[in-house]
């Protein structure tokens, strides 16, 4: 899992691009690159086969590399360094040297650099989106939306850099003055996911950079190219060498890299988006140096439809919440709870809309709405969850099997008559499967929703104002959507409760985790 999530403004941004702009573009060995528009580079110019440390493109000391494949076609896009602990240690040392200078820059200086980075990202959004689709597989329209979302965090923190305020506390002693300063925490270690490989980087790194911190970041092994492309634009924007460092590694070296980030005394903060299992390991490892830790972990989002709901709105909310990124988001509707009075109507309408609107295919096909899952292991998991539900009596409304589009594709699937003992009602599915559970009362729905150890996002549809207040307050989640299935926004805090994590990202609160509060008492006045 990892998270993540585009705002409604992003959806609007992607719609504004004309269909003619969304031409098919396969980045395979970079031999079919169409000419770039005047003043705009081609996607191939953002394909870097080196890691980024201290402002330089570098390989692993061992010379090892690993290949990145397009999950839609299985073809190799390119390779990146397979870095280990020694490589990461060097990046940490370079980041620390850069931090000692970067922390002394003014907020305005940091703001101007971030703003330039934002401008460059917007100028190249289509080419960055093509690269993202090639390594992640999501439809190009969604990728364009993600680049808009990612650039929004750069812009937001360009502004927030200048709004880090301290305090003057009224003193009880006439001879003393009491001040509160906010200062950058130091070098931040980050591990980002594959499902939103651009947005999760800017949401984390730009908050840290705006605060005056330096960053050592390990992107997901499946999607390193989007991270490296962002490094190039940051460098062009004038970000000093060593402030942003990206180390790439395969699954084999990832544990060693993660452990070093957590145990290094130089790293003062860890930010991770990914599975709950991995997050717990990183939290345990970080305890050795008492680091500040932000974790955005697994979700198991309830999506509740009450009898009073606008059914058409609820179905459309389900579509946007469940099937974005082919169901591979941490805030996806996972347990769809529908009250018995509208259950049959909702299931019938959802099946109709799914059949009308969802098309499986390559992300570069303009008509595609559902790209591949990230790899064959993900497909295996989704298939096993569906088979478990069918075995225990769930009714298949549509889909239910692997797609003939390729080894990493799975058909959008609707399961009704789902019961609580089925895996689809207990586990985070992370795939295009809508599992619908019937309930009788509001109290029952809330109890089912809160029975999970996860508490990231939750949604419900109701036209009853009293019910809206009651349920919104009772759901044990960090993000709550009421009559809305797409709630993530740059301006709003993102994060969960219970085992879904610690801390908040985005919004005015997102910069706080990269700041230390210092109390200064001036005596003898």
C-alpha positions as CSV (number, residue, x, y, z in Angstrom):
1,X,0.0,0.0,0.0
2,X,1.0,3.6,-0.2
3,X,-0.9,6.1,-0.5
4,X,-2.1,8.4,-1.8
5,X,-4.7,10.6,-3.8
6,X,-5.5,13.5,-6.1
7,X,-7.7,16.5,-5.4
8,X,-10.7,17.6,-7.3
9,X,-8.7,20.4,-8.7
10,X,-6.3,17.9,-10.2
11,X,-9.2,16.1,-11.9
12,X,-10.2,19.4,-13.4
13,X,-6.6,20.1,-14.5
14,X,-6.4,16.8,-16.4
15,X,-9.8,17.4,-18.1
16,X,-8.6,20.7,-19.4
17,X,-6.0,19.1,-21.6
18,X,-7.3,18.3,-25.0
19,X,-7.5,14.7,-26.1
20,X,-5.2,15.5,-29.0
21,X,-2.5,16.2,-26.5
22,X,-2.7,12.8,-25.0
23,X,-1.0,11.0,-27.8
24,X,0.2,7.5,-27.4
25,X,3.8,7.5,-26.2
26,X,5.7,4.3,-25.3
27,X,8.9,4.9,-23.5
28,X,10.6,1.6,-24.4
29,X,14.3,1.8,-25.1
30,X,13.4,5.4,-26.0
31,X,13.3,4.7,-29.7
32,X,9.8,6.0,-30.5
33,X,10.0,9.5,-28.9
34,X,7.7,12.0,-30.7
35,X,9.1,15.5,-31.3
36,X,8.7,17.8,-28.3
37,X,6.8,21.1,-28.6
38,X,8.9,24.2,-28.9
39,X,10.5,25.0,-25.6
40,X,9.4,21.7,-23.9
41,X,11.7,18.7,-23.6
42,X,10.8,15.2,-24.6
43,X,10.0,12.6,-21.9
44,X,13.3,10.8,-22.9
45,X,15.2,13.8,-21.6
46,X,13.9,13.0,-18.1
47,X,15.0,9.4,-18.2
48,X,18.1,9.2,-15.9
49,X,20.0,6.0,-15.3
50,X,21.9,7.3,-12.3
51,X,21.1,8.2,-8.7
52,X,21.2,11.8,-7.6
53,X,23.6,12.6,-4.7
54,X,25.1,16.0,-3.9
55,X,23.8,17.5,-7.1
56,X,25.6,14.8,-9.2
57,X,24.4,11.8,-11.2
58,X,26.2,8.8,-9.6
59,X,26.2,5.0,-9.9
60,X,26.5,2.5,-7.1
61,X,30.0,1.9,-5.8
62,X,29.6,-1.8,-6.7
63,X,28.6,-0.9,-10.2
64,X,25.3,-2.9,-9.8
65,X,22.2,-1.9,-11.5
66,X,18.6,-3.3,-11.8
67,X,16.0,-3.0,-14.5
68,X,12.7,-1.2,-14.5
69,X,9.9,-2.6,-16.7
70,X,6.7,-1.2,-17.9
71,X,4.0,-3.1,-16.0
72,X,1.6,-2.9,-19.0
73,X,3.9,-4.4,-21.6
74,X,6.6,-6.1,-19.5
75,X,9.3,-4.4,-21.6
76,X,12.4,-2.8,-20.1
77,X,12.3,1.0,-19.8
78,X,15.8,1.3,-18.4
79,X,18.0,0.6,-15.4
80,X,19.1,2.5,-12.3
81,X,21.9,1.9,-9.7
82,X,21.3,-0.8,-7.1
83,X,22.7,1.1,-4.1
84,X,23.5,-0.3,-0.7
85,X,24.2,0.9,2.8
86,X,27.6,2.4,1.8
87,X,26.1,4.4,-1.0
88,X,23.4,5.6,1.3
89,X,25.9,6.6,4.0
90,X,27.7,8.8,1.5
91,X,24.4,10.5,0.6
92,X,23.7,11.1,4.3
93,X,27.0,12.7,4.8
94,X,26.6,15.0,1.8
95,X,23.1,15.9,2.9
96,X,24.4,16.9,6.3
97,X,27.0,19.2,4.9
98,X,24.4,20.8,2.7
99,X,22.0,21.2,5.6
100,X,24.6,23.2,7.6
101,X,24.3,25.9,4.9
102,X,20.7,25.5,3.8
103,X,19.3,26.0,7.3
104,X,20.9,29.5,7.3
105,X,19.1,30.6,4.1
106,X,16.2,32.9,4.5
107,X,12.6,31.7,4.1
108,X,12.3,34.0,1.1
109,X,15.3,32.4,-0.6
110,X,13.9,28.9,-0.1
111,X,10.5,30.1,-1.3
112,X,11.8,31.5,-4.6
113,X,13.7,28.3,-5.4
114,X,10.6,26.2,-4.7
115,X,8.5,28.5,-6.8
116,X,10.9,28.1,-9.7
117,X,10.8,24.3,-9.3
118,X,7.0,24.5,-9.5
119,X,7.2,26.6,-12.7
120,X,9.5,24.1,-14.3
121,X,7.3,21.2,-13.3
122,X,4.2,22.8,-14.8
123,X,6.1,23.6,-18.0
124,X,7.0,19.9,-18.4
125,X,3.9,18.2,-17.0
126,X,3.0,16.2,-20.1
127,X,6.4,14.8,-20.5
128,X,6.7,14.0,-16.8
129,X,3.3,12.3,-17.0
130,X,4.4,10.1,-19.9
131,X,7.4,8.9,-17.9
132,X,5.1,8.2,-14.9
133,X,2.7,6.2,-17.0
134,X,5.6,4.2,-18.5
135,X,6.9,3.0,-15.1
136,X,3.7,2.9,-13.1
137,X,1.1,1.9,-15.8
138,X,-1.7,4.3,-14.7
139,X,-3.7,6.0,-17.6
140,X,-2.0,9.0,-19.0
141,X,-4.9,11.3,-18.0
142,X,-4.4,10.2,-14.4
143,X,-0.7,10.7,-14.6
144,X,-1.2,14.2,-15.9
145,X,-3.5,14.8,-12.9
146,X,-0.8,13.5,-10.5
147,X,1.8,15.8,-11.9
148,X,-0.6,18.7,-11.3
149,X,-1.1,17.4,-7.8
150,X,2.7,17.0,-7.2
151,X,3.4,20.5,-8.5
152,X,0.8,21.8,-6.2
153,X,2.7,20.7,-3.2
154,X,5.8,22.5,-4.5
155,X,3.8,25.7,-4.9
156,X,2.1,25.2,-1.5
157,X,5.4,24.8,0.4
158,X,7.0,27.7,-1.5
159,X,4.3,29.8,0.2
160,X,4.4,28.0,3.6
161,X,8.2,28.5,3.8
162,X,7.5,32.1,4.6
163,X,4.8,31.4,7.2
164,X,6.8,29.6,9.9
165,X,6.1,31.8,12.9
166,X,7.4,31.7,16.4
167,X,5.8,33.3,19.5
168,X,6.5,35.8,22.3
169,X,5.0,34.5,25.6
170,X,4.0,37.0,28.2
171,X,6.4,36.6,31.1
172,X,5.5,36.7,34.8
173,X,8.8,38.3,35.6
174,X,9.6,41.9,34.5
175,X,13.3,41.0,34.0
176,X,12.6,38.2,31.5
177,X,11.4,37.8,28.0
178,X,10.1,34.4,26.8
179,X,10.5,33.5,23.1
180,X,9.6,30.4,21.0
181,X,11.7,29.7,17.9
182,X,11.0,27.2,15.2
183,X,14.1,25.7,13.6
184,X,14.7,23.0,10.9
185,X,15.1,19.6,12.4
186,X,18.0,18.5,10.3
187,X,18.5,15.8,7.6
188,X,15.3,13.9,6.8
189,X,15.2,10.4,5.5
190,X,12.3,9.5,3.3
191,X,10.9,6.3,1.6
192,X,8.2,6.8,-1.0
193,X,5.7,4.5,-2.7
194,X,5.1,3.4,-6.3
195,X,1.4,4.3,-6.7
196,X,1.9,8.1,-6.6
197,X,5.7,8.3,-7.4
198,X,5.7,12.0,-8.0
199,X,3.1,13.4,-5.6
200,X,4.4,11.5,-2.6
201,X,7.9,12.9,-3.2
202,X,6.9,16.6,-3.4
203,X,4.4,16.2,-0.5
204,X,7.2,15.1,1.8
205,X,10.4,16.6,0.4
206,X,9.1,20.1,-0.3
207,X,7.8,20.4,3.2
208,X,11.3,19.5,4.5
209,X,13.1,21.7,2.1
210,X,10.8,24.7,2.8
211,X,11.6,24.3,6.5
212,X,15.3,24.4,5.9
213,X,16.1,20.7,6.0
214,X,18.0,18.5,3.7
215,X,16.6,15.2,2.3
216,X,17.9,11.7,1.6
217,X,15.1,9.9,-0.3
218,X,14.7,6.3,-1.4
219,X,11.9,6.0,-4.0
220,X,10.0,2.8,-4.6
221,X,12.1,0.2,-6.5
222,X,9.4,-0.1,-9.2
223,X,9.2,3.7,-10.0
224,X,12.5,5.5,-9.5
225,X,12.5,7.5,-12.8
226,X,9.8,9.9,-11.6
227,X,11.9,10.7,-8.6
228,X,15.0,11.3,-10.6
229,X,13.2,13.5,-13.0
230,X,12.1,15.7,-10.1
231,X,15.7,16.0,-9.0
232,X,16.7,17.4,-12.4
233,X,14.1,20.1,-12.2
234,X,15.0,21.0,-8.6
235,X,18.6,21.4,-9.7
236,X,17.6,23.6,-12.6
237,X,15.5,25.7,-10.2
238,X,18.7,26.5,-8.2
239,X,18.3,24.1,-5.3
240,X,21.9,23.8,-3.8
241,X,23.8,20.6,-4.2
242,X,23.1,18.0,-1.4
243,X,19.8,19.5,-0.3
244,X,17.9,16.8,-2.2
245,X,19.5,13.4,-2.6
246,X,17.8,10.3,-4.2
247,X,19.3,6.8,-3.7
248,X,17.8,3.9,-5.8
249,X,17.8,0.3,-4.7
250,X,16.3,-3.0,-5.6
251,X,14.2,-5.0,-3.2
252,X,17.3,-6.9,-2.2
253,X,19.0,-3.8,-0.9
254,X,16.0,-1.9,0.3
255,X,16.0,-3.3,3.8
256,X,19.7,-2.3,4.4
257,X,19.0,1.2,3.0
258,X,15.9,1.6,5.1
259,X,17.7,0.4,8.2
260,X,20.5,2.9,7.8
261,X,18.1,5.8,7.3
262,X,16.4,4.8,10.6
263,X,19.5,4.1,12.7
264,X,21.8,6.9,11.5
265,X,22.3,9.5,14.1
266,X,22.6,12.1,11.4
267,X,19.1,11.5,10.2
268,X,16.7,13.3,12.5
269,X,13.4,12.5,10.9
270,X,11.9,9.6,9.0
271,X,8.9,9.9,6.7
272,X,7.5,6.7,5.1
273,X,4.5,5.9,3.0
274,X,3.9,2.2,2.5
275,X,2.6,-1.0,4.2
276,X,1.7,-1.2,7.9
277,X,4.1,-4.2,8.3
278,X,7.1,-2.2,6.9
279,X,6.1,0.9,8.8
280,X,6.2,-1.0,12.1
281,X,9.7,-2.2,11.3
282,X,10.9,1.3,10.5
283,X,9.3,2.7,13.7
284,X,11.1,0.1,15.7
285,X,14.4,0.8,14.0
286,X,14.0,4.5,14.5
287,X,13.6,4.1,18.3
288,X,17.3,3.4,18.6
289,X,18.0,7.1,17.9
290,X,14.7,8.5,19.1
291,X,13.8,10.0,15.7
292,X,10.7,12.0,14.9
293,X,8.7,9.7,12.6
294,X,5.9,10.2,10.1
295,X,4.1,7.1,8.8
296,X,1.3,6.9,6.3
297,X,0.4,3.3,6.3
298,X,-2.3,0.8,5.1
299,X,-5.9,1.6,4.8
300,X,-9.1,-0.4,4.9
301,X,-11.6,2.4,4.1
302,X,-15.3,1.9,4.8
303,X,-17.6,3.4,2.2
304,X,-21.1,3.6,3.8
305,X,-24.3,4.2,1.8
306,X,-27.3,4.9,4.0
307,X,-31.0,4.6,3.0
308,X,-31.3,8.4,2.8
309,X,-28.4,8.7,0.4
310,X,-28.6,10.0,-3.2
311,X,-27.8,6.7,-4.8
312,X,-26.6,8.1,-8.1
313,X,-24.1,10.4,-6.2
314,X,-23.1,7.4,-4.1
315,X,-22.4,5.3,-7.1
316,X,-20.3,8.0,-8.8
317,X,-18.4,8.5,-5.5
318,X,-17.7,4.8,-5.4
319,X,-16.3,4.9,-8.9
320,X,-13.9,7.7,-8.2
321,X,-12.8,6.4,-4.8
322,X,-12.6,2.7,-5.7
323,X,-11.1,2.6,-9.2
324,X,-8.6,5.4,-9.3
325,X,-5.2,4.0,-10.1
326,X,-6.9,0.6,-10.7
327,X,-7.8,0.5,-7.0
328,X,-4.2,0.8,-5.9
329,X,-4.5,3.7,-3.4
330,X,-4.4,3.7,0.4
331,X,-7.6,5.7,0.5
332,X,-9.6,3.5,-1.8
333,X,-13.1,2.4,-0.8
334,X,-12.4,-1.1,0.5
335,X,-15.4,-2.2,2.5
336,X,-18.5,-0.9,0.8
337,X,-21.4,-1.0,3.4
338,X,-24.9,-0.5,2.0
339,X,-28.0,-0.3,4.1
340,X,-30.6,-2.9,3.3
341,X,-33.3,-0.5,2.0
342,X,-31.2,0.6,-1.0
343,X,-28.8,-2.4,-1.3
344,X,-30.3,-4.0,-4.4
345,X,-30.7,-0.6,-6.1
346,X,-27.1,0.4,-5.4
347,X,-25.6,-2.9,-6.5
348,X,-27.6,-2.9,-9.8
349,X,-26.6,0.7,-10.6
350,X,-22.9,0.2,-9.7
351,X,-22.7,-2.8,-12.0
352,X,-24.3,-0.8,-14.8
353,X,-21.9,2.1,-14.4
354,X,-18.8,-0.1,-14.1
355,X,-19.7,-1.9,-17.3
356,X,-20.3,1.5,-19.1
357,X,-17.3,3.5,-17.8
358,X,-14.4,1.1,-17.0
359,X,-12.1,0.0,-19.8
360,X,-8.9,-2.0,-19.1
361,X,-5.9,-1.3,-21.3
362,X,-2.5,0.2,-21.7
363,X,-2.1,3.6,-20.0
364,X,-1.1,5.3,-23.2
365,X,-4.4,4.4,-24.9
366,X,-6.7,7.4,-24.6
367,X,-9.8,5.3,-23.8
368,X,-8.2,3.4,-21.0
369,X,-9.5,4.0,-17.5
370,X,-7.9,0.9,-15.8
371,X,-4.3,0.3,-16.3
372,X,-2.3,-2.7,-15.0
373,X,-1.5,-3.6,-11.4
374,X,2.1,-2.9,-10.5
375,X,3.3,-6.4,-10.9
376,X,2.2,-10.1,-11.1
377,X,2.4,-10.5,-7.3
378,X,-0.3,-7.9,-6.9
379,X,-2.5,-9.7,-9.4
380,X,-2.0,-13.0,-7.6
381,X,-3.2,-11.3,-4.3
382,X,-6.3,-9.8,-5.9
383,X,-7.2,-13.1,-7.6
384,X,-6.9,-15.0,-4.4
385,X,-9.1,-12.5,-2.5
386,X,-11.8,-12.8,-5.2
387,X,-11.6,-16.6,-5.2
388,X,-11.9,-16.6,-1.4
389,X,-15.1,-14.5,-1.6
390,X,-16.6,-16.7,-4.3
391,X,-15.9,-19.8,-2.3
392,X,-17.7,-18.4,0.7
393,X,-20.8,-17.4,-1.2
394,X,-20.2,-14.0,-2.7
395,X,-22.1,-13.2,-5.9
396,X,-20.0,-12.1,-8.9
397,X,-21.6,-9.0,-10.6
398,X,-18.9,-8.5,-13.2
399,X,-15.2,-9.2,-13.8
400,X,-13.7,-11.6,-11.4
401,X,-10.7,-12.8,-13.4
402,X,-7.4,-11.9,-14.9
403,X,-7.7,-9.7,-18.1
404,X,-6.5,-10.9,-21.4
405,X,-4.7,-7.5,-21.8
406,X,-1.5,-8.9,-20.1
407,X,-0.1,-10.6,-17.1
408,X,-0.5,-7.6,-14.8
409,X,-4.1,-6.8,-15.6
410,X,-7.2,-7.8,-13.6
411,X,-10.8,-7.1,-14.6
412,X,-12.8,-4.5,-12.6
413,X,-14.8,-6.8,-10.3
414,X,-18.1,-6.4,-8.4
415,X,-18.8,-8.7,-5.5
416,X,-22.2,-8.6,-3.7
417,X,-23.5,-10.7,-0.8
418,X,-20.2,-10.2,0.9
419,X,-19.9,-11.3,4.5
420,X,-17.5,-10.2,7.2
421,X,-15.5,-13.4,7.3
422,X,-14.3,-13.0,3.7
423,X,-10.8,-11.7,3.1
424,X,-12.2,-8.8,1.0
425,X,-13.9,-7.5,4.1
426,X,-10.9,-7.9,6.3
427,X,-7.8,-7.0,4.2
428,X,-6.8,-4.0,2.1
429,X,-7.5,-5.3,-1.4
430,X,-5.4,-2.8,-3.4
431,X,-7.0,-3.7,-6.7
432,X,-10.1,-3.1,-8.8
433,X,-12.5,-5.1,-6.6
434,X,-15.7,-3.5,-5.2
435,X,-16.9,-5.7,-2.3
436,X,-20.4,-4.8,-1.1
437,X,-21.7,-5.7,2.4
438,X,-25.4,-5.3,3.5
439,X,-26.2,-3.7,6.9
440,X,-29.3,-2.9,8.8
441,X,-28.7,0.0,11.2
442,X,-26.5,3.0,11.6
443,X,-24.9,1.6,14.7
444,X,-24.1,-1.7,12.9
445,X,-22.4,0.2,10.1
446,X,-20.3,2.3,12.4
447,X,-19.3,-0.7,14.4
448,X,-18.2,-2.6,11.2
449,X,-16.3,0.5,10.0
450,X,-14.4,0.9,13.2
451,X,-13.7,-2.8,13.7
452,X,-10.5,-2.5,11.6
453,X,-7.1,-1.8,13.0
454,X,-6.6,0.7,10.2
455,X,-8.0,4.2,10.3
456,X,-6.9,6.2,7.3
457,X,-9.9,7.3,5.2
458,X,-13.7,6.7,5.5
459,X,-16.6,7.8,3.4
460,X,-20.4,7.8,3.8
461,X,-23.4,9.1,1.9
462,X,-26.5,10.4,3.6
463,X,-29.0,13.2,3.3
464,X,-29.9,13.1,7.0
465,X,-28.2,16.1,8.6
466,X,-28.3,14.6,12.1
467,X,-26.9,11.4,10.9
468,X,-24.1,13.2,9.0
469,X,-23.0,14.8,12.3
470,X,-23.2,11.6,14.3
471,X,-21.3,9.4,11.8
472,X,-18.7,11.9,10.9
473,X,-17.8,12.2,14.6
474,X,-17.9,8.5,15.3
475,X,-15.8,7.1,12.4
476,X,-12.3,6.3,13.6
477,X,-10.4,7.7,10.6
478,X,-8.0,10.6,9.8
479,X,-9.8,11.6,6.7
480,X,-13.6,11.6,6.3
481,X,-15.6,12.2,3.1
482,X,-19.2,13.0,3.5
483,X,-21.1,12.7,0.2
484,X,-17.8,12.9,-1.6
485,X,-15.5,10.1,-2.8
486,X,-12.5,12.3,-3.7
487,X,-11.3,14.3,-0.7
488,X,-7.5,14.5,-0.9
489,X,-6.3,18.1,-1.3
490,X,-3.1,20.0,-1.0
491,X,-4.6,22.4,1.5
492,X,-6.0,19.6,3.7
493,X,-4.1,17.4,6.2
494,X,-3.5,13.9,5.1
495,X,-2.9,11.1,7.6
496,X,-4.5,8.3,9.7
497,X,-5.2,7.1,13.2
498,X,-4.7,3.7,14.8
499,X,-2.4,1.5,12.7
500,X,-2.7,3.7,9.7
501,X,0.1,5.9,10.9
502,X,1.5,8.9,12.6
503,X,1.7,12.6,11.7
504,X,0.1,14.6,8.9
505,X,1.3,15.6,5.4
506,X,0.1,18.5,3.2
507,X,-1.8,21.5,4.5
508,X,-0.4,24.1,6.9
509,X,0.4,21.3,9.3
510,X,2.7,19.4,7.0
511,X,5.7,21.5,7.6
512,X,5.5,21.1,11.4
513,X,7.2,17.6,11.4
514,X,10.3,19.2,10.0
515,X,10.6,21.9,12.7
516,X,11.9,21.8,16.2
517,X,10.4,24.2,18.8
518,X,13.0,26.0,20.9
519,X,12.1,28.0,24.0
520,X,14.5,30.9,24.6
521,X,14.4,32.8,28.0
522,X,16.1,36.2,28.0
523,X,16.9,37.2,31.6
524,X,18.5,40.2,33.2
525,X,16.5,42.8,31.2
